[in-house]
């Protein structure tokens, strides 16, 4: 099971085993634009530390998308 997160909220975005970090970054931008507070993803192809925001493209680290909770998870 993945790291402990707050309860899932509705609406949320879920990515199933995204292949590249920029896919997570694009979904993060969508979440921010539409005021969606959580972004969940499964799989191990993309490893992003939600605390450090590492491995996200630079523009996502810098533009203030901190209102979206990143939630890596094993399965839904």
mmCIF file of the C-alpha atoms, coordinates in Angstrom:
data_MODEL
# 
_entry.id   MODEL 
# 
loop_
_atom_site.group_PDB 
_atom_site.id 
_atom_site.type_symbol 
_atom_site.label_atom_id 
_atom_site.label_alt_id 
_atom_site.label_comp_id 
_atom_site.label_asym_id 
_atom_site.label_entity_id 
_atom_site.label_seq_id 
_atom_site.pdbx_PDB_ins_code 
_atom_site.Cartn_x 
_atom_site.Cartn_y 
_atom_site.Cartn_z 
_atom_site.occupancy 
_atom_site.B_iso_or_equiv 
_atom_site.pdbx_formal_charge 
_atom_site.auth_seq_id 
_atom_site.auth_comp_id 
_atom_site.auth_asym_id 
_atom_site.auth_atom_id 
_atom_site.pdbx_PDB_model_num 
ATOM 1  C CA . UNK A 1 1  ? 0.000   0.000  0.000   1.00 0.00 ? 1  UNK A CA 1 
ATOM 2  C CA . UNK A 1 2  ? 1.205   3.490  -0.771  1.00 0.00 ? 2  UNK A CA 1 
ATOM 3  C CA . UNK A 1 3  ? 2.006   6.311  1.624   1.00 0.00 ? 3  UNK A CA 1 
ATOM 4  C CA . UNK A 1 4  ? -0.682  7.501  4.002   1.00 0.00 ? 4  UNK A CA 1 
ATOM 5  C CA . UNK A 1 5  ? -2.779  10.317 2.574   1.00 0.00 ? 5  UNK A CA 1 
ATOM 6  C CA . UNK A 1 6  ? -5.891  12.085 3.601   1.00 0.00 ? 6  UNK A CA 1 
ATOM 7  C CA . UNK A 1 7  ? -9.144  10.483 2.552   1.00 0.00 ? 7  UNK A CA 1 
ATOM 8  C CA . UNK A 1 8  ? -9.925  10.507 -1.117  1.00 0.00 ? 8  UNK A CA 1 
ATOM 9  C CA . UNK A 1 9  ? -11.962 13.511 -2.173  1.00 0.00 ? 9  UNK A CA 1 
ATOM 10 C CA . UNK A 1 10 ? -14.425 13.936 -4.994  1.00 0.00 ? 10 UNK A CA 1 
ATOM 11 C CA . UNK A 1 11 ? -13.632 14.926 -7.682  1.00 0.00 ? 11 UNK A CA 1 
ATOM 12 C CA . UNK A 1 12 ? -10.079 13.633 -8.015  1.00 0.00 ? 12 UNK A CA 1 
ATOM 13 C CA . UNK A 1 13 ? -7.930  12.684 -10.989 1.00 0.00 ? 13 UNK A CA 1 
ATOM 14 C CA . UNK A 1 14 ? -6.506  9.153  -11.187 1.00 0.00 ? 14 UNK A CA 1 
ATOM 15 C CA . UNK A 1 15 ? -3.715  8.099  -13.557 1.00 0.00 ? 15 UNK A CA 1 
ATOM 16 C CA . UNK A 1 16 ? -3.138  4.379  -14.047 1.00 0.00 ? 16 UNK A CA 1 
ATOM 17 C CA . UNK A 1 17 ? 0.600   3.658  -14.357 1.00 0.00 ? 17 UNK A CA 1 
ATOM 18 C CA . UNK A 1 18 ? 1.666   6.875  -16.151 1.00 0.00 ? 18 UNK A CA 1 
ATOM 19 C CA . UNK A 1 19 ? 4.776   6.429  -18.275 1.00 0.00 ? 19 UNK A CA 1 
ATOM 20 C CA . UNK A 1 20 ? 6.492   9.815  -17.968 1.00 0.00 ? 20 UNK A CA 1 
ATOM 21 C CA . UNK A 1 21 ? 6.759   12.513 -15.284 1.00 0.00 ? 21 UNK A CA 1 
ATOM 22 C CA . UNK A 1 22 ? 5.466   15.123 -17.762 1.00 0.00 ? 22 UNK A CA 1 
ATOM 23 C CA . UNK A 1 23 ? 2.176   13.167 -17.948 1.00 0.00 ? 23 UNK A CA 1 
ATOM 24 C CA . UNK A 1 24 ? 1.774   13.671 -14.214 1.00 0.00 ? 24 UNK A CA 1 
ATOM 25 C CA . UNK A 1 25 ? 2.758   17.329 -14.671 1.00 0.00 ? 25 UNK A CA 1 
ATOM 26 C CA . UNK A 1 26 ? 0.061   17.846 -17.315 1.00 0.00 ? 26 UNK A CA 1 
ATOM 27 C CA . UNK A 1 27 ? -2.538  16.233 -15.072 1.00 0.00 ? 27 UNK A CA 1 
ATOM 28 C CA . UNK A 1 28 ? -1.333  18.455 -12.230 1.00 0.00 ? 28 UNK A CA 1 
ATOM 29 C CA . UNK A 1 29 ? -1.947  21.564 -14.351 1.00 0.00 ? 29 UNK A CA 1 
ATOM 30 C CA . UNK A 1 30 ? -5.457  20.322 -15.192 1.00 0.00 ? 30 UNK A CA 1 
ATOM 31 C CA . UNK A 1 31 ? -6.197  19.718 -11.506 1.00 0.00 ? 31 UNK A CA 1 
ATOM 32 C CA . UNK A 1 32 ? -5.043  23.209 -10.639 1.00 0.00 ? 32 UNK A CA 1 
ATOM 33 C CA . UNK A 1 33 ? -7.086  24.834 -13.424 1.00 0.00 ? 33 UNK A CA 1 
ATOM 34 C CA . UNK A 1 34 ? -10.294 23.031 -12.462 1.00 0.00 ? 34 UNK A CA 1 
ATOM 35 C CA . UNK A 1 35 ? -9.824  23.321 -8.678  1.00 0.00 ? 35 UNK A CA 1 
ATOM 36 C CA . UNK A 1 36 ? -9.406  19.562 -8.166  1.00 0.00 ? 36 UNK A CA 1 
ATOM 37 C CA . UNK A 1 37 ? -7.598  18.975 -4.894  1.00 0.00 ? 37 UNK A CA 1 
ATOM 38 C CA . UNK A 1 38 ? -6.082  15.501 -5.404  1.00 0.00 ? 38 UNK A CA 1 
ATOM 39 C CA . UNK A 1 39 ? -4.073  13.745 -8.103  1.00 0.00 ? 39 UNK A CA 1 
ATOM 40 C CA . UNK A 1 40 ? -3.608  9.988  -7.607  1.00 0.00 ? 40 UNK A CA 1 
ATOM 41 C CA . UNK A 1 41 ? -1.488  7.619  -9.701  1.00 0.00 ? 41 UNK A CA 1 
ATOM 42 C CA . UNK A 1 42 ? -0.478  3.960  -9.647  1.00 0.00 ? 42 UNK A CA 1 
ATOM 43 C CA . UNK A 1 43 ? 2.553   2.083  -10.913 1.00 0.00 ? 43 UNK A CA 1 
ATOM 44 C CA . UNK A 1 44 ? 6.267   2.478  -10.485 1.00 0.00 ? 44 UNK A CA 1 
ATOM 45 C CA . UNK A 1 45 ? 7.327   3.979  -13.816 1.00 0.00 ? 45 UNK A CA 1 
ATOM 46 C CA . UNK A 1 46 ? 7.047   7.510  -12.400 1.00 0.00 ? 46 UNK A CA 1 
ATOM 47 C CA . UNK A 1 47 ? 8.592   8.143  -8.996  1.00 0.00 ? 47 UNK A CA 1 
ATOM 48 C CA . UNK A 1 48 ? 7.795   11.536 -7.567  1.00 0.00 ? 48 UNK A CA 1 
ATOM 49 C CA . UNK A 1 49 ? 8.317   12.405 -3.929  1.00 0.00 ? 49 UNK A CA 1 
ATOM 50 C CA . UNK A 1 50 ? 5.181   14.436 -3.085  1.00 0.00 ? 50 UNK A CA 1 
ATOM 51 C CA . UNK A 1 51 ? 7.012   16.294 -0.316  1.00 0.00 ? 51 UNK A CA 1 
ATOM 52 C CA . UNK A 1 52 ? 9.972   17.402 -2.468  1.00 0.00 ? 52 UNK A CA 1 
ATOM 53 C CA . UNK A 1 53 ? 8.073   17.527 -5.795  1.00 0.00 ? 53 UNK A CA 1 
ATOM 54 C CA . UNK A 1 54 ? 11.124  15.953 -7.397  1.00 0.00 ? 54 UNK A CA 1 
ATOM 55 C CA . UNK A 1 55 ? 11.139  14.551 -10.932 1.00 0.00 ? 55 UNK A CA 1 
ATOM 56 C CA . UNK A 1 56 ? 8.370   16.885 -12.055 1.00 0.00 ? 56 UNK A CA 1 
ATOM 57 C CA . UNK A 1 57 ? 9.193   19.124 -14.985 1.00 0.00 ? 57 UNK A CA 1 
ATOM 58 C CA . UNK A 1 58 ? 10.567  22.438 -13.755 1.00 0.00 ? 58 UNK A CA 1 
ATOM 59 C CA . UNK A 1 59 ? 7.525   24.529 -14.634 1.00 0.00 ? 59 UNK A CA 1 
ATOM 60 C CA . UNK A 1 60 ? 5.272   22.441 -12.380 1.00 0.00 ? 60 UNK A CA 1 
ATOM 61 C CA . UNK A 1 61 ? 7.676   22.830 -9.460  1.00 0.00 ? 61 UNK A CA 1 
ATOM 62 C CA . UNK A 1 62 ? 7.768   26.594 -9.847  1.00 0.00 ? 62 UNK A CA 1 
ATOM 63 C CA . UNK A 1 63 ? 4.278   27.820 -10.721 1.00 0.00 ? 63 UNK A CA 1 
ATOM 64 C CA . UNK A 1 64 ? 2.421   27.297 -7.460  1.00 0.00 ? 64 UNK A CA 1 
ATOM 65 C CA . UNK A 1 65 ? 0.468   24.093 -7.932  1.00 0.00 ? 65 UNK A CA 1 
ATOM 66 C CA . UNK A 1 66 ? 0.887   23.380 -4.240  1.00 0.00 ? 66 UNK A CA 1 
ATOM 67 C CA . UNK A 1 67 ? -2.886  23.367 -3.657  1.00 0.00 ? 67 UNK A CA 1 
ATOM 68 C CA . UNK A 1 68 ? -3.112  19.940 -5.377  1.00 0.00 ? 68 UNK A CA 1 
ATOM 69 C CA . UNK A 1 69 ? -2.207  16.961 -3.181  1.00 0.00 ? 69 UNK A CA 1 
ATOM 70 C CA . UNK A 1 70 ? -0.021  14.412 -5.028  1.00 0.00 ? 70 UNK A CA 1 
ATOM 71 C CA . UNK A 1 71 ? -0.950  10.873 -3.999  1.00 0.00 ? 71 UNK A CA 1 
ATOM 72 C CA . UNK A 1 72 ? 1.077   7.946  -5.374  1.00 0.00 ? 72 UNK A CA 1 
ATOM 73 C CA . UNK A 1 73 ? -0.754  4.697  -4.633  1.00 0.00 ? 73 UNK A CA 1 
ATOM 74 C CA . UNK A 1 74 ? -0.398  0.975  -5.340  1.00 0.00 ? 74 UNK A CA 1 
ATOM 75 C CA . UNK A 1 75 ? -3.913  0.098  -6.545  1.00 0.00 ? 75 UNK A CA 1 
ATOM 76 C CA . UNK A 1 76 ? -7.475  1.384  -6.593  1.00 0.00 ? 76 UNK A CA 1 
# 
